[in-house]
């Protein structure tokens, strides 16, 4: 018999909540959705990892953005690798 923790996780809920993660981390998510997301993360390690990584990324950005600048050549390579070169200042 398969135990509850061994059941295959249905990732359709993950996909539904994915668009809300940024607002959740920023503390701007509707309370009802916040509760739904937190309940989901109780059983979904993948989503917990994504939220934790997003929080750490935001923290690191804020911690370093005021004291360090990215050299222009590295910024250009980064933006190109992320396919967001349209945001580079010309």
Number of C-alpha atoms within 10 A of each C-alpha: 4 7 6 7 8 8 8 8 13 9 12 8 12 16 11 10 17 13 10 16 19 15 12 19 15 10 11 12 16 12 11 8 13 19 12 12 22 14 11 16 16 10 12 16 12 13 21 16 12 13 18 12 12 15 17 12 12 13 12 11 11 11 11 10 11 8 7 8 9 10 8 11 8 10 14 17 12 14 14 14 10 9 10 11 14 9 10 11 7 4
